Amino acid sequence: MPSTRILRVDTQRPDPALIARAAEIIRGGGLVAFPTETVYGLGANAWDAAAVGRIFHAKGRPASDPLIVHIAEIPQLAQVAREVPPSVPLLSRHFFPGALTLVLRKSARIPDNLSAGMDTVALRMPDHVVARALIKAAGVPIAAPSANTFSRPSPTSAEHVLEDLADKVDLVLDGGPAHIGIESTIVSLVDEPPRLLRPGGISLEALRALLPDLQYTPHFANDADAAVPAPGTLLKHYSPRARLLLFHGDDCAVYAAMRAEIARHSRVGLLLRQRDAVQFADLDIRTESLGSNSEQAAERLFAGLRALDKAGVDVILARAPEQSGLGLALHDRLLRAAVGEVIDARAML
């Protein structure tokens, strides 16, 4: 494959000629990485099984992990799903376009490899001018997981895409950093009552305001050979190359446990909110700040993990956030990056 082309696009007024070039690649069975409000996606024609197969090959993604189909307009929903439950219009009015993915019964046009052989399909309408312009110009729904090597931290910039997929993708549309920074929330409407399969950019509280019976039980799939109900639900996911240690407990216990861990290693990195990071200002240690609130933490999370990997640390220390609002999604991503292990800081004292 020739070297990946990179085109810088205006996120408010993308050049139609640049979008047309990307759309032509999609229609021709190629791969285009493009920005969304959540993370960068690795896109292919959702109707084309061979193109979909190229996504799995480029990412090293197991065939058991289904993809999300991206649409630009509500009428496309009926092309992708064969059944539209009564709750869909209500949810779409509030959250389309946006960071919500719905799992529905798939239409006959969805290739089996896109849906991991299951009878369902995950779909969403991104709230990003470039993404929606590309889908419209291509004239087809676009299948797109995150544009990274499988199980690595998701890409929130074009640079992250190139770190993982240079020469494996035909074109990257560089629209600058993603402003949400973590993936979409996934809700299954094929279950009764409906289930939250993956927390993300839309909070559980916001969804329950419309779906009071929405169920959520954290689930971590271990077997990559068995089909999973939604993307991003395997236990090891979003993981840096360094080992990530995730601490839970009150301030004093967490800070003491982290200092003890720092003393055991020569190359340690910290991934912390600003209020926690200042407690280690006396140490000469690489620190990536997650800012002062959940929105900033989400925007910086994956970039911080990648930056610490680039710095060559062996161990990354992070703190488990409160599991409410956007914190639920942050906790989910950090837990999967830590391969399901949370350290009780009080037990280490």
Order of alpha helices (4+ residues) and beta strands (2+ residues): beta-alpha-beta-beta-alpha-beta-alpha-alpha-beta-beta-alpha-beta-alpha-beta-beta-beta-alpha-beta-alpha-beta-alpha-beta-alpha-beta-alpha-beta
